[in-house]
Every structure is written in C-alpha cells, then in structure tokens.
C-alpha cells in the first residue's frame, strides 16, 4: 500500500479552477461543468486522462482552510487556452504516487499525510498535489482506481 516514488516531468494542464475547502461538495459538483467543456481543449497530451490539481493543501491544513482546486486535462505547449479556463503546470520533480479507490479518496490523502509520510524517508515539499484519473477510470465506480500524487524530497540524513 506504500506509494511509488517517481520523478515526473512538468505536466502542463488546462482546466476549470475554484477556490474552496478540502473535501467540499463544490469539487465533485464542478467536474460535470468541466467535462462539458473538455472538447474545447486541444491538443491534449494524454487522451482520456484528467487531473485534479490542488494548491494550498496538506497535512497541516485545517478542514476549513482555503485551497485552489482545478479539474484539468494534460496539454501540449501549443494547446490554446479557451475563454474562462485556466492554464497551470504540475512542476517537474519527485512525487509519492499512491494508487487508491476513488470512493475513499479522502482516506487516501489522510493515509499519505498522517501515516505514510511521517514514517517514511520523505518530506513534503511545496507545490501542488494531484489526483490523476487514467483513461480507464469510471467515476460511477467507487472502486475505480486513481492516483494521488504528493511532491516530496528525501529527508536529510539523521532526521
């Protein structure tokens, strides 16, 4: 159940962003509005793949802390930005990536923040956290697997 440590290149994304709080009903409510606009975005870098990208979250964030959440698709550098959508990038770097059931997404983040990270040889680094939904993902299936990614650095020796 431990996450895989991977080095990722920068992942540019285009999507719909909101300011909200962790585990807010605003997040799942936004996805259908974004899905209705996905055909406006192109070219995409990974057909059928989407991301939930979060800034301002982490184990120290209170349940009422504000975060910026974007429902997005990975794009190529030449992808045009449709009106009303935003362009972000998941920075290149090392990430802890956990495969987890969609219906228990909050528990997946909690596991990473409160159990795995403190016991691991990794520390959380600044940067967005993400959810990656593969081309075989079905949002109607609570057992569908997604990936949760946290930006990490190796702990310094002796810590």
C-alpha positions in Angstrom: 0.0 0.0 0.0 3.0 2.3 0.0 3.2 4.9 -2.7 5.7 4.6 -5.6 8.3 7.3 -5.7 8.6 8.7 -9.2 10.4 11.6 -11.0 7.9 13.4 -13.2 8.5 16.0 -15.9 6.5 19.2 -15.8 2.9 18.5 -16.7 1.1 21.5 -18.2 -2.7 21.4 -17.7 -5.7 23.4 -18.8 -8.9 23.3 -16.8 -11.6 24.9 -14.6 -10.5 26.2 -11.2 -12.3 27.1 -8.0 -11.4 28.4 -4.5 -12.9 26.0 -2.0 -12.1 23.9 1.1 -10.9 20.3 1.4 -13.5 17.6 0.8 -16.0 20.2 -0.3 -19.1 19.2 -2.4 -18.1 22.1 -4.7 -15.3 19.9 -6.1 -17.4 17.0 -7.4 -20.1 19.5 -8.5 -17.6 21.3 -10.7 -16.5 18.2 -12.6 -19.6 17.8 -14.8 -19.3 21.5 -15.8 -15.7 20.9 -16.8 -16.3 17.7 -18.6 -18.9 19.6 -20.8 -16.0 21.9 -21.9 -13.3 19.3 -22.4 -13.8 19.1 -26.1 -12.7 22.8 -26.3 -9.2 21.9 -25.2 -6.7 20.6 -27.6 -4.4 19.1 -28.3 -4.3 17.0 -25.2 -1.1 15.2 -24.1 -2.7 12.1 -22.8 -6.2 11.4 -24.3 -8.7 10.2 -21.8 -6.6 11.3 -18.8 -7.7 14.1 -16.4 -6.3 15.6 -13.2 -7.5 17.3 -10.1 -4.8 19.7 -9.1 -4.7 21.3 -5.6 -2.8 24.2 -4.2 -2.8 25.2 -0.6 -3.5 21.7 0.9 -1.5 19.4 3.1 -1.5 17.7 6.5 -1.3 21.0 8.3 -4.3 22.5 6.5 -7.4 22.8 8.7 -10.6 21.4 7.4 -11.8 24.9 6.7 -8.6 26.1 5.1 -8.9 27.6 1.6 -7.5 25.7 -1.3 -7.4 26.2 -5.1 -8.7 23.2 -7.0 -8.5 22.6 -10.7 -10.3 19.9 -12.8 -7.9 19.7 -15.8 -6.5 17.7 -18.7 -2.8 17.5 -19.6 -2.0 19.5 -22.6 0.8 20.2 -25.1 2.7 23.5 -25.2 0.8 24.6 -28.3 -2.7 24.0 -26.7 -4.9 27.1 -26.9 -6.5 28.4 -23.7 -10.3 28.5 -24.1 -12.0 31.5 -22.6 -13.0 31.0 -19.0 -10.5 28.3 -18.3 -7.0 28.4 -16.7 -3.6 27.1 -17.5 -1.4 25.6 -14.7 1.5 23.3 -14.5 2.4 20.5 -12.1 6.1 21.2 -11.7 8.7 18.7 -12.6 10.1 16.8 -9.5 9.8 13.8 -7.3 6.4 12.7 -6.2 5.0 10.0 -4.0 2.2 8.4 -6.1 -0.4 6.2 -4.4 -3.0 4.1 -6.3 -6.2 4.3 -4.3 -10.0 3.6 -4.7 -12.0 6.7 -5.8 -14.8 6.1 -3.3 -12.2 6.5 -0.5 -10.2 9.5 -1.8 -10.3 11.5 1.4 -8.9 8.4 3.3 -6.1 8.1 0.7 -4.9 11.6 1.3 -5.3 11.1 5.1 -3.2 7.9 4.9 -0.4 9.7 2.9 -0.3 12.7 5.2 -0.8 11.1 8.6 0.6 7.6 8.3 2.9 7.1 5.4 4.7 10.4 5.3 5.7 10.7 9.0 7.0 7.1 8.9 8.8 7.4 5.5 12.2 8.7 4.5 10.5 11.6 2.6 9.2 15.1 3.5 6.5 17.1 1.8 7.8 19.8 -0.4 6.0 22.9 -1.6 3.9 22.5 -4.7 0.6 21.3 -5.9 -0.8 17.9 -5.0 -2.8 16.0 -7.7 -5.3 13.3 -8.4 -4.7 11.5 -11.8 -7.6 9.8 -13.4 -6.5 7.3 -16.1 -8.2 6.7 -19.4 -9.9 3.6 -17.9 -11.3 5.5 -14.9 -15.1 5.3 -14.3 -16.4 8.0 -11.9 -19.5 5.9 -11.3 -17.5 3.1 -9.8 -16.3 3.8 -6.2 -13.7 1.0 -6.6 -12.2 2.7 -9.7 -8.5 3.4 -9.1 -7.0 6.8 -9.3 -3.5 8.1 -8.4 -2.8 10.6 -5.6 0.4 12.5 -6.0 2.3 14.5 -3.4 5.5 16.5 -4.1 8.3 15.1 -1.9 12.0 15.5 -1.1 14.2 12.9 0.6 14.7 13.5 4.3 18.2 14.8 5.2 20.5 12.2 6.8 20.0 12.0 10.6 16.4 13.3 10.6 
